[in-house]
Amino acid sequence: MTDFEIEMLQRFRQTIADFPTAGDLDAMSVMRSGVERQIGQLESSVAPRLDAILTGPAVEGHKIDVKFLVSALAPLQEAVTAIGQALDFTATSRAPVPGAVRDVTSMKLAATFAGSFGLRLEGPTTELEEQVELDLAGSGPTRSTFERSVETLFDAIDAAEEDNYEENVRAVMSKMGRRGVVHLRALAVQFSSSTNRMTLVSTSGAEERRTVIARTVAERIATVADATEMQDVETRVRGRLVGASLARKTFELETEDETLIKGSVGPNALGYLSRYLDTECVALLNVTSATSRIDGSASPSYLLLSLE
């Protein structure tokens, strides 16, 4: 399904919005419900996309140096894949990335456009099934591994623009795993020593987000990466599972000393959430720490591997 089809349905929805109705079951109400349902189905089946607009000396008119293009796109793809692995699977630093991870994080070139040189990259198309939330708080729609990976990548780039960027970038890096940080740094290096820049625009359903990798941001990311030691350990923690979400793949565990641990849920642990919600349990956690080599400060992130 295409964006054009969704746009046409949205216009039709606006056209019939002010038509009078005689109740929930009259023809106009039924038509409105049908249009809303079809828009939702189409939006859930459209591949999320990532537009990359490149500008600078490497771009002449609407042409680009192929070597530079490859050097920018390759680490971008590898960063998205590695971050996705860290978020929803078990991150690895040396072993090959499993095919299942690449299947849900790989991008395809869908189109090019002028401006100065733009590429439209599409992530995997995901048919989003309705899922039951285990928490009572309001939550947004289910987000795929690809969407959450791109979101985390954007978080790191945006954090590098803040005044206290070292701490904030390192906190995001803790979610990426060692491999994700390596590829993020490789991406940053392409823009840290020149005036080339890349604007990234992520579109998922009706949501759009924009960020820019330019020299200052790229230098900061590379500097923090070089000054950060990544470490992964597995540990068992006893506590009570006080919150969880199947759609967002998140958990909240209150430990025996009343510390609240929040993190992501690995695929093998999803089936345990409903069973152990609001009960005492032992959680097997993969803890990724991003530690500063300068002052020793650490930012941990948690991936729930199993419950018992």
Contacts in CASP RR format, 6 or more apart in sequence:
PFRMAT RR
TARGET T0000
AUTHOR 0000-0000-0000
METHOD contacts of the structure
MODEL  1
MTDFEIEMLQRFRQTIADFPTAGDLDAMSVMRSGVERQIGQLESSVAPRL
DAILTGPAVEGHKIDVKFLVSALAPLQEAVTAIGQALDFTATSRAPVPGA
VRDVTSMKLAATFAGSFGLRLEGPTTELEEQVELDLAGSGPTRSTFERSV
ETLFDAIDAAEEDNYEENVRAVMSKMGRRGVVHLRALAVQFSSSTNRMTL
VSTSGAEERRTVIARTVAERIATVADATEMQDVETRVRGRLVGASLARKT
FELETEDETLIKGSVGPNALGYLSRYLDTECVALLNVTSATSRIDGSASP
SYLLLSLE
1 42 0 8 1.000
1 45 0 8 1.000
1 46 0 8 1.000
2 46 0 8 1.000
3 46 0 8 1.000
5 42 0 8 1.000
6 39 0 8 1.000
6 42 0 8 1.000
6 43 0 8 1.000
6 46 0 8 1.000
9 35 0 8 1.000
9 38 0 8 1.000
9 39 0 8 1.000
9 42 0 8 1.000
10 39 0 8 1.000
12 35 0 8 1.000
13 32 0 8 1.000
13 35 0 8 1.000
13 36 0 8 1.000
13 39 0 8 1.000
16 28 0 8 1.000
16 31 0 8 1.000
16 32 0 8 1.000
16 35 0 8 1.000
17 32 0 8 1.000
19 28 0 8 1.000
20 28 0 8 1.000
21 28 0 8 1.000
21 29 0 8 1.000
21 32 0 8 1.000
22 28 0 8 1.000
23 29 0 8 1.000
43 205 0 8 1.000
43 206 0 8 1.000
44 126 0 8 1.000
44 127 0 8 1.000
44 128 0 8 1.000
44 141 0 8 1.000
45 125 0 8 1.000
45 126 0 8 1.000
45 127 0 8 1.000
45 128 0 8 1.000
46 125 0 8 1.000
46 205 0 8 1.000
47 122 0 8 1.000
47 123 0 8 1.000
47 124 0 8 1.000
47 125 0 8 1.000
47 126 0 8 1.000
48 122 0 8 1.000
48 123 0 8 1.000
48 126 0 8 1.000
48 144 0 8 1.000
48 146 0 8 1.000
48 147 0 8 1.000
48 150 0 8 1.000
48 202 0 8 1.000
48 203 0 8 1.000
48 204 0 8 1.000
48 205 0 8 1.000
49 110 0 8 1.000
49 120 0 8 1.000
49 121 0 8 1.000
49 122 0 8 1.000
49 123 0 8 1.000
49 202 0 8 1.000
49 203 0 8 1.000
49 204 0 8 1.000
50 107 0 8 1.000
50 120 0 8 1.000
50 121 0 8 1.000
50 122 0 8 1.000
50 123 0 8 1.000
50 150 0 8 1.000
50 200 0 8 1.000
50 201 0 8 1.000
50 202 0 8 1.000
50 203 0 8 1.000
51 118 0 8 1.000
51 119 0 8 1.000
51 120 0 8 1.000
51 121 0 8 1.000
51 199 0 8 1.000
51 200 0 8 1.000
51 201 0 8 1.000
51 202 0 8 1.000
51 203 0 8 1.000
52 72 0 8 1.000
52 73 0 8 1.000
52 76 0 8 1.000
52 118 0 8 1.000
52 119 0 8 1.000
52 121 0 8 1.000
52 198 0 8 1.000
52 199 0 8 1.000
52 200 0 8 1.000
53 115 0 8 1.000
53 116 0 8 1.000
53 117 0 8 1.000
53 118 0 8 1.000
53 198 0 8 1.000
53 199 0 8 1.000
53 200 0 8 1.000
53 201 0 8 1.000
54 64 0 8 1.000
54 68 0 8 1.000
54 69 0 8 1.000
54 72 0 8 1.000
54 116 0 8 1.000
54 117 0 8 1.000
54 118 0 8 1.000
54 119 0 8 1.000
54 196 0 8 1.000
54 197 0 8 1.000
54 198 0 8 1.000
55 115 0 8 1.000
55 116 0 8 1.000
55 117 0 8 1.000
55 196 0 8 1.000
55 197 0 8 1.000
55 198 0 8 1.000
55 199 0 8 1.000
56 116 0 8 1.000
56 194 0 8 1.000
56 195 0 8 1.000
56 196 0 8 1.000
56 197 0 8 1.000
57 194 0 8 1.000
57 195 0 8 1.000
57 196 0 8 1.000
58 64 0 8 1.000
58 65 0 8 1.000
58 68 0 8 1.000
58 69 0 8 1.000
58 194 0 8 1.000
58 196 0 8 1.000
59 65 0 8 1.000
59 116 0 8 1.000
59 117 0 8 1.000
59 196 0 8 1.000
61 116 0 8 1.000
61 117 0 8 1.000
62 114 0 8 1.000
62 115 0 8 1.000
62 116 0 8 1.000
62 117 0 8 1.000
63 117 0 8 1.000
64 117 0 8 1.000
68 190 0 8 1.000
68 196 0 8 1.000
69 117 0 8 1.000
71 190 0 8 1.000
72 187 0 8 1.000
72 190 0 8 1.000
72 191 0 8 1.000
72 198 0 8 1.000
73 119 0 8 1.000
75 183 0 8 1.000
75 184 0 8 1.000
75 186 0 8 1.000
75 187 0 8 1.000
75 190 0 8 1.000
76 187 0 8 1.000
77 106 0 8 1.000
77 107 0 8 1.000
78 180 0 8 1.000
78 183 0 8 1.000
78 186 0 8 1.000
79 153 0 8 1.000
79 176 0 8 1.000
79 180 0 8 1.000
79 183 0 8 1.000
79 184 0 8 1.000
79 186 0 8 1.000
79 187 0 8 1.000
80 105 0 8 1.000
80 107 0 8 1.000
80 146 0 8 1.000
80 149 0 8 1.000
80 150 0 8 1.000
80 153 0 8 1.000
81 97 0 8 1.000
81 101 0 8 1.000
81 102 0 8 1.000
81 105 0 8 1.000
81 106 0 8 1.000
81 149 0 8 1.000
82 91 0 8 1.000
82 97 0 8 1.000
82 176 0 8 1.000
82 177 0 8 1.000
82 179 0 8 1.000
82 180 0 8 1.000
82 182 0 8 1.000
82 183 0 8 1.000
83 149 0 8 1.000
83 152 0 8 1.000
83 153 0 8 1.000
83 175 0 8 1.000
83 176 0 8 1.000
83 177 0 8 1.000
83 180 0 8 1.000
83 184 0 8 1.000
84 101 0 8 1.000
84 104 0 8 1.000
84 105 0 8 1.000
84 145 0 8 1.000
84 146 0 8 1.000
84 148 0 8 1.000
84 149 0 8 1.000
84 152 0 8 1.000
85 91 0 8 1.000
85 92 0 8 1.000
85 97 0 8 1.000
85 98 0 8 1.000
85 101 0 8 1.000
85 105 0 8 1.000
85 179 0 8 1.000
86 175 0 8 1.000
86 176 0 8 1.000
86 177 0 8 1.000
86 179 0 8 1.000
86 180 0 8 1.000
86 288 0 8 1.000
86 303 0 8 1.000
87 145 0 8 1.000
87 148 0 8 1.000
87 149 0 8 1.000
87 152 0 8 1.000
87 175 0 8 1.000
87 249 0 8 1.000
87 264 0 8 1.000
87 303 0 8 1.000
88 104 0 8 1.000
88 145 0 8 1.000
88 148 0 8 1.000
88 249 0 8 1.000
88 264 0 8 1.000
88 266 0 8 1.000
88 267 0 8 1.000
89 98 0 8 1.000
89 100 0 8 1.000
89 101 0 8 1.000
89 266 0 8 1.000
89 267 0 8 1.000
90 266 0 8 1.000
90 286 0 8 1.000
90 303 0 8 1.000
90 305 0 8 1.000
91 176 0 8 1.000
91 177 0 8 1.000
91 178 0 8 1.000
91 179 0 8 1.000
91 180 0 8 1.000
91 232 0 8 1.000
91 286 0 8 1.000
91 288 0 8 1.000
91 303 0 8 1.000
92 179 0 8 1.000
93 177 0 8 1.000
93 178 0 8 1.000
93 179 0 8 1.000
93 230 0 8 1.000
93 232 0 8 1.000
97 179 0 8 1.000
101 145 0 8 1.000
103 124 0 8 1.000
104 124 0 8 1.000
104 126 0 8 1.000
104 144 0 8 1.000
104 145 0 8 1.000
104 146 0 8 1.000
105 123 0 8 1.000
105 124 0 8 1.000
105 145 0 8 1.000
105 146 0 8 1.000
105 149 0 8 1.000
106 123 0 8 1.000
106 124 0 8 1.000
107 121 0 8 1.000
107 122 0 8 1.000
107 123 0 8 1.000
108 121 0 8 1.000
108 122 0 8 1.000
108 123 0 8 1.000
109 119 0 8 1.000
109 120 0 8 1.000
109 121 0 8 1.000
110 120 0 8 1.000
110 121 0 8 1.000
110 122 0 8 1.000
111 119 0 8 1.000
111 120 0 8 1.000
112 118 0 8 1.000
112 119 0 8 1.000
112 120 0 8 1.000
113 119 0 8 1.000
113 120 0 8 1.000
123 146 0 8 1.000
124 144 0 8 1.000
124 146 0 8 1.000
126 144 0 8 1.000
126 146 0 8 1.000
128 141 0 8 1.000
128 142 0 8 1.000
128 144 0 8 1.000
129 142 0 8 1.000
131 142 0 8 1.000
131 246 0 8 1.000
131 247 0 8 1.000
132 246 0 8 1.000
133 139 0 8 1.000
133 245 0 8 1.000
133 246 0 8 1.000
133 247 0 8 1.000
134 243 0 8 1.000
134 244 0 8 1.000
134 245 0 8 1.000
134 246 0 8 1.000
134 273 0 8 1.000
134 274 0 8 1.000
134 277 0 8 1.000
135 243 0 8 1.000
135 244 0 8 1.000
135 245 0 8 1.000
139 245 0 8 1.000
139 247 0 8 1.000
139 248 0 8 1.000
140 247 0 8 1.000
140 248 0 8 1.000
141 247 0 8 1.000
142 247 0 8 1.000
142 248 0 8 1.000
143 151 0 8 1.000
143 204 0 8 1.000
143 247 0 8 1.000
143 248 0 8 1.000
147 202 0 8 1.000
147 204 0 8 1.000
148 249 0 8 1.000
150 202 0 8 1.000
151 202 0 8 1.000
151 209 0 8 1.000
152 172 0 8 1.000
152 175 0 8 1.000
152 176 0 8 1.000
153 184 0 8 1.000
154 200 0 8 1.000
154 202 0 8 1.000
154 209 0 8 1.000
154 211 0 8 1.000
155 172 0 8 1.000
156 169 0 8 1.000
156 172 0 8 1.000
156 173 0 8 1.000
156 176 0 8 1.000
156 184 0 8 1.000
156 221 0 8 1.000
157 200 0 8 1.000
157 211 0 8 1.000
157 212 0 8 1.000
157 213 0 8 1.000
157 217 0 8 1.000
157 221 0 8 1.000
158 211 0 8 1.000
159 165 0 8 1.000
159 168 0 8 1.000
159 169 0 8 1.000
159 171 0 8 1.000
159 172 0 8 1.000
160 168 0 8 1.000
160 169 0 8 1.000
160 216 0 8 1.000
160 217 0 8 1.000
160 218 0 8 1.000
160 220 0 8 1.000
160 221 0 8 1.000
160 224 0 8 1.000
161 217 0 8 1.000
162 168 0 8 1.000
165 220 0 8 1.000
165 224 0 8 1.000
166 220 0 8 1.000
166 224 0 8 1.000
166 227 0 8 1.000
166 292 0 8 1.000
167 297 0 8 1.000
167 299 0 8 1.000
169 220 0 8 1.000
169 221 0 8 1.000
169 224 0 8 1.000
170 224 0 8 1.000
170 228 0 8 1.000
170 290 0 8 1.000
170 292 0 8 1.000
170 297 0 8 1.000
170 299 0 8 1.000
171 290 0 8 1.000
171 299 0 8 1.000
173 181 0 8 1.000
173 184 0 8 1.000
173 224 0 8 1.000
173 225 0 8 1.000
173 228 0 8 1.000
173 230 0 8 1.000
173 290 0 8 1.000
173 299 0 8 1.000
174 288 0 8 1.000
174 289 0 8 1.000
174 290 0 8 1.000
174 299 0 8 1.000
174 300 0 8 1.000
174 301 0 8 1.000
175 264 0 8 1.000
175 288 0 8 1.000
175 301 0 8 1.000
176 184 0 8 1.000
177 230 0 8 1.000
177 232 0 8 1.000
177 288 0 8 1.000
178 230 0 8 1.000
178 232 0 8 1.000
181 225 0 8 1.000
181 228 0 8 1.000
181 230 0 8 1.000
181 290 0 8 1.000
182 225 0 8 1.000
184 221 0 8 1.000
184 225 0 8 1.000
185 221 0 8 1.000
185 222 0 8 1.000
185 225 0 8 1.000
185 226 0 8 1.000
187 213 0 8 1.000
188 213 0 8 1.000
188 217 0 8 1.000
188 218 0 8 1.000
188 219 0 8 1.000
188 221 0 8 1.000
188 222 0 8 1.000
188 225 0 8 1.000
189 218 0 8 1.000
189 222 0 8 1.000
190 196 0 8 1.000
190 218 0 8 1.000
191 197 0 8 1.000
191 198 0 8 1.000
191 213 0 8 1.000
191 214 0 8 1.000
191 215 0 8 1.000
191 217 0 8 1.000
191 218 0 8 1.000
192 215 0 8 1.000
192 218 0 8 1.000
192 219 0 8 1.000
192 221 0 8 1.000
192 222 0 8 1.000
193 215 0 8 1.000
194 215 0 8 1.000
195 215 0 8 1.000
197 212 0 8 1.000
197 213 0 8 1.000
197 214 0 8 1.000
197 215 0 8 1.000
198 212 0 8 1.000
198 213 0 8 1.000
199 210 0 8 1.000
199 211 0 8 1.000
199 212 0 8 1.000
200 210 0 8 1.000
200 211 0 8 1.000
200 212 0 8 1.000
200 213 0 8 1.000
201 208 0 8 1.000
201 209 0 8 1.000
201 210 0 8 1.000
202 208 0 8 1.000
202 209 0 8 1.000
202 210 0 8 1.000
227 292 0 8 1.000
227 293 0 8 1.000
227 294 0 8 1.000
228 290 0 8 1.000
228 291 0 8 1.000
228 292 0 8 1.000
228 293 0 8 1.000
229 290 0 8 1.000
229 291 0 8 1.000
229 292 0 8 1.000
229 293 0 8 1.000
230 288 0 8 1.000
230 289 0 8 1.000
230 290 0 8 1.000
230 291 0 8 1.000
231 288 0 8 1.000
231 289 0 8 1.000
231 291 0 8 1.000
232 286 0 8 1.000
232 287 0 8 1.000
232 288 0 8 1.000
232 289 0 8 1.000
233 286 0 8 1.000
233 287 0 8 1.000
233 289 0 8 1.000
234 284 0 8 1.000
234 285 0 8 1.000
234 286 0 8 1.000
234 287 0 8 1.000
234 305 0 8 1.000
235 284 0 8 1.000
235 285 0 8 1.000
235 287 0 8 1.000
236 282 0 8 1.000
236 283 0 8 1.000
236 284 0 8 1.000
236 285 0 8 1.000
237 253 0 8 1.000
237 255 0 8 1.000
237 261 0 8 1.000
237 282 0 8 1.000
237 283 0 8 1.000
237 285 0 8 1.000
238 255 0 8 1.000
238 256 0 8 1.000
238 280 0 8 1.000
238 281 0 8 1.000
238 282 0 8 1.000
238 283 0 8 1.000
239 253 0 8 1.000
239 254 0 8 1.000
239 255 0 8 1.000
239 256 0 8 1.000
239 280 0 8 1.000
239 281 0 8 1.000
239 282 0 8 1.000
239 283 0 8 1.000
240 253 0 8 1.000
240 254 0 8 1.000
240 278 0 8 1.000
240 279 0 8 1.000
240 280 0 8 1.000
240 281 0 8 1.000
241 251 0 8 1.000
241 252 0 8 1.000
241 253 0 8 1.000
241 273 0 8 1.000
241 276 0 8 1.000
241 277 0 8 1.000
241 278 0 8 1.000
241 279 0 8 1.000
241 281 0 8 1.000
241 283 0 8 1.000
241 307 0 8 1.000
242 252 0 8 1.000
242 253 0 8 1.000
242 254 0 8 1.000
242 260 0 8 1.000
242 278 0 8 1.000
243 251 0 8 1.000
243 252 0 8 1.000
243 277 0 8 1.000
243 278 0 8 1.000
244 250 0 8 1.000
244 251 0 8 1.000
244 252 0 8 1.000
244 265 0 8 1.000
244 273 0 8 1.000
244 277 0 8 1.000
245 251 0 8 1.000
246 270 0 8 1.000
246 273 0 8 1.000
249 264 0 8 1.000
249 265 0 8 1.000
249 266 0 8 1.000
249 270 0 8 1.000
250 262 0 8 1.000
250 263 0 8 1.000
250 264 0 8 1.000
250 265 0 8 1.000
251 262 0 8 1.000
251 263 0 8 1.000
251 264 0 8 1.000
251 265 0 8 1.000
251 269 0 8 1.000
251 273 0 8 1.000
251 283 0 8 1.000
251 304 0 8 1.000
252 260 0 8 1.000
252 261 0 8 1.000
252 262 0 8 1.000
252 263 0 8 1.000
253 260 0 8 1.000
253 261 0 8 1.000
253 262 0 8 1.000
253 283 0 8 1.000
253 304 0 8 1.000
254 260 0 8 1.000
254 261 0 8 1.000
255 261 0 8 1.000
261 285 0 8 1.000
261 302 0 8 1.000
262 302 0 8 1.000
263 301 0 8 1.000
263 302 0 8 1.000
263 303 0 8 1.000
263 304 0 8 1.000
264 301 0 8 1.000
264 302 0 8 1.000
264 303 0 8 1.000
264 304 0 8 1.000
265 273 0 8 1.000
265 303 0 8 1.000
265 304 0 8 1.000
266 303 0 8 1.000
266 304 0 8 1.000
266 305 0 8 1.000
268 305 0 8 1.000
268 306 0 8 1.000
269 304 0 8 1.000
269 305 0 8 1.000
269 306 0 8 1.000
269 307 0 8 1.000
272 306 0 8 1.000
272 307 0 8 1.000
273 307 0 8 1.000
275 307 0 8 1.000
276 307 0 8 1.000
281 307 0 8 1.000
281 308 0 8 1.000
282 307 0 8 1.000
282 308 0 8 1.000
283 304 0 8 1.000
283 306 0 8 1.000
283 307 0 8 1.000
284 304 0 8 1.000
284 305 0 8 1.000
284 306 0 8 1.000
284 307 0 8 1.000
284 308 0 8 1.000
285 302 0 8 1.000
285 303 0 8 1.000
285 304 0 8 1.000
285 305 0 8 1.000
286 302 0 8 1.000
286 303 0 8 1.000
286 305 0 8 1.000
287 300 0 8 1.000
287 301 0 8 1.000
287 302 0 8 1.000
288 300 0 8 1.000
288 301 0 8 1.000
288 302 0 8 1.000
288 303 0 8 1.000
289 298 0 8 1.000
289 299 0 8 1.000
289 300 0 8 1.000
290 298 0 8 1.000
290 299 0 8 1.000
290 300 0 8 1.000
290 301 0 8 1.000
291 297 0 8 1.000
291 298 0 8 1.000
291 299 0 8 1.000
292 298 0 8 1.000
END
